[in-house]
Amino acid sequence: MSEVDRARTDPETGDIPPPLPAPDQTAFRQAVRIAAARPWLFGVSMALYAGFYALPLRSGIVQRAIFDNLSGHAQAGFNVWTLVGLWFAAQLSPLFVSYFTPWAFVTFTSASRLMIRTNMMGWIMFARGPRPSPGTSGEALSRFRDDVAEVIAFIEGWAETFGQAVFAVLALIIMWRINMPVTLAIILPMILMVFITQKITAGIHRYSRVAREAEARVTSFVGETFTAVQAVRVAGAEDRVLGRLSDLNETRRRTAVRHRIYVTLLDTFGAGTSSLALGLILLLAAGAMKAGEFSVGDFTLFAAYVGAATSAPRWLGRLLARKRTADVALMRIETLLGDAPRERITEATPQGPEPTGRHDPLRTLEVRGLTCRHGGTGNGVEDVSFTLERGTVTIVTGRVGAGKTTLLRGLLGLLPAQAGEVFWNGERVEDPATFLTPPRCAYTGQTPRLFTETLGDNIAMGLNLSPADFDRAVHLAVMEEDVARLAEGLDTRVGTRGVTLSGGQVQRSAAARMFARRPDLLVFDDASSALDVRTEHAFWTRLFEQGGERPTCLAVSHRLEAYRRADQILVVEGGWIAARGDLRTLLKDSPLFHEIWTETLKAHAHGEEAVALPT
């Protein structure tokens, strides 16, 4: 059972079980690293916040002097109008400080959010080894959006708490010098608030993790539903999907309510502490004023300071609550990034691609003893070895579930391999995931992924392609007629995951993306499975009859045209290479391939005249 499932409510009692205890995180240490990335901006922001929160000190002093002047206890050199002018100055000065303070701190926090998210994306994109996602895209989005915001909220709490602490310390010093007994009446409730805060923040920590997981589940479910609307409607599952969403929202509501109750309790006790302190001032000040030890001005100063001064423990409690929430957020971010060092999340310099080194054009690619099995099922490939020569075509075929896709993804480093080595021109490849990329190698998967951009953007994927480059890629992918029929040609938006295109158009768009990179090695997984016979024949013909050298290809396919073009066919069965050779050799010597060939012939019984078959 996952941690998310543990967060579900009990259907009988409605109780929400407590979350698993979060491991000790380093929210404070990571926050220090974030601040150190921009020390000047952070320092200026903290100083401005301290000045902003300390500004009311002047107002209280001026108010005290005004009321003492009106009551006959004014000091020499001041009159009422002077003090009124000072009072207005004290009220207007926050307008100037309040402009620069948010500007500095918002600049700092915005840059810090961008830094963390860039580091996260950089690690996912550029780190060595396979980078499988631990959850759905919705859960990943929740970590990028909500969890990063929680970490930054913790740092925002530093500035507010620091400003409140500066005000509270200075205010207590001023009040202590005026009247110690009355000041003690303020300090005692503050001490009480510290103990109450500790208890409440423990409850906040208890439910913050469950609430975050419940919210992530809703986000994930909504995201998946949006991309599967047609599947839901075809299955007639609209009511059940909405019911499931209702259940998830109910779980989120319950956890969020309990989390919010603790946050509200923190604010409520803080406000109550301020009221208690003010009441004690009224009781003690009455006697002191009768004895002439406490003036009207003193009372107005204490009344002006007491609310903010007694709020300091509440701000400290909020900071502790944010720290615990940030611990949970960092834990979720680390789960997403897998083996990333903690320091990577808050590095001032974002993760970039490792240098690819000198591009040594492909002569041979050798795979030795590749073993790649899925942890859950144990399925995959075992001890696979083969060699690709430059300019040759190798086709991987076999029945469904034989391990064909796993072989390709394990070779490319997209899945963790338990054993095996890859050699490029005789030199061992340390990390296939970062080495077998353009311009050495380009890959098109079994279910290509397009983005909600234009067709041209999906082909270029950031490359600065010339019109001639686009024409070449589109021609090799047999897409000229398709592009001509689109309303805006290459500038046509393809919709979410290419929803406006047919299955064959999606495959050929991904193939055009691969061709645009002009790699030494083309690797594709069933890239022509959705093509009709005429288009597939044109696809393979153009690929091998273009000017220059014949391309080097490694492809999963069960199509007759691919078998005919192959220099080498690898027949995979149960994770092993059961047979290898060219088409004529396998038809003669491999009963397994002969069965696959016969089944393929039956599937292609109509419209296969364009393919010349061996006799």
Number of C-alpha atoms within 10 A of each C-alpha: 5 6 12 16 11 16 23 22 19 12 8 6 7 11 12 18 14 13 18 12 10 14 9 10 17 16 22 16 13 22 20 14 17 26 20 16 19 14 14 12 16 21 16 16 22 22 14 21 27 21 18 22 22 21 17 20 19 16 20 22 22 24 23 23 26 26 21 20 19 14 12 9 14 17 10 7 6 12 14 15 10 12 19 15 12 18 19 12 14 19 14 11 13 17 11 10 16 15 10 16 21 14 11 18 21 14 14 23 20 11 14 24 19 13 19 23 18 20 21 24 17 17 23 20 15 16 20 17 18 21 20 13 14 12 11 16 15 18 23 22 15 23 25 21 13 15 23 22 18 21 27 20 17 23 25 18 19 19 21 20 25 19 22 25 22 17 24 24 14 14 23 21 13 18 21 14 9 17 16 13 14 22 23 17 18 25 16 14 20 23 14 13 24 16 12 18 24 15 13 21 23 14 16 23 24 21 23 24 29 27 24 24 24 25 21 23 23 23 22 19 18 15 16 14 16 11 13 11 12 11 12 16 11 9 8 11 13 14 11 11 15 12 12 14 18 13 15 20 17 16 24 23 15 18 28 18 14 18 21 16 15 21 18 13 15 26 18 12 18 26 15 16 25 21 16 18 24 21 14 17 21 16 12 16 22 13 12 16 14 10 10 9 12 18 20 20 23 23 21 19 25 28 16 20 23 23 19 18 25 29 24 25 26 26 23 22 26 24 22 20 26 26 25 28 26 30 26 27 25 23 22 23 21 17 16 21 23 15 11 16 11 17 11 18 26 26 18 18 11 18 19 14 12 11 8 13 7 6 9 11 14 18 14 18 18 17 19 15 16 21 23 27 22 14 9 6 7 9 16 22 27 20 16 19 16 16 14 21 16 19 18 18 24 28 28 27 25 22 15 11 14 20 24 29 22 22 25 22 20 25 23 25 20 17 20 20 23 14 15 17 18 23 16 20 16 11 11 14 15 13 16 21 22 22 20 21 17 18 16 19 20 22 25 22 18 15 13 19 15 22 16 14 17 19 27 21 20 21 25 20 16 8 11 8 16 10 9 9 16 18 16 16 25 25 18 23 26 24 20 14 10 13 18 11 10 15 10 12 15 19 14 16 22 22 15 14 15 22 15 13 17 11 17 18 19 23 26 26 27 25 28 26 26 23 23 22 21 17 21 22 26 21 24 24 22 23 23 26 17 16 16 12 21 13 16 22 20 14 21 17 14 15 18 17 12 12 8 7 10 14 18 22 23 21 24 27 22 20 20 20 21 23 22 17 18 20 18 22 27 23 24 25 19 17 23 20 22 14 17 20 18 17 21 13 13 20 18 10 13 16 12 17 24 15 12 17 19 12 13 14 14 9 11 14 10 9 10 17 11 10 14 10 13 8 4
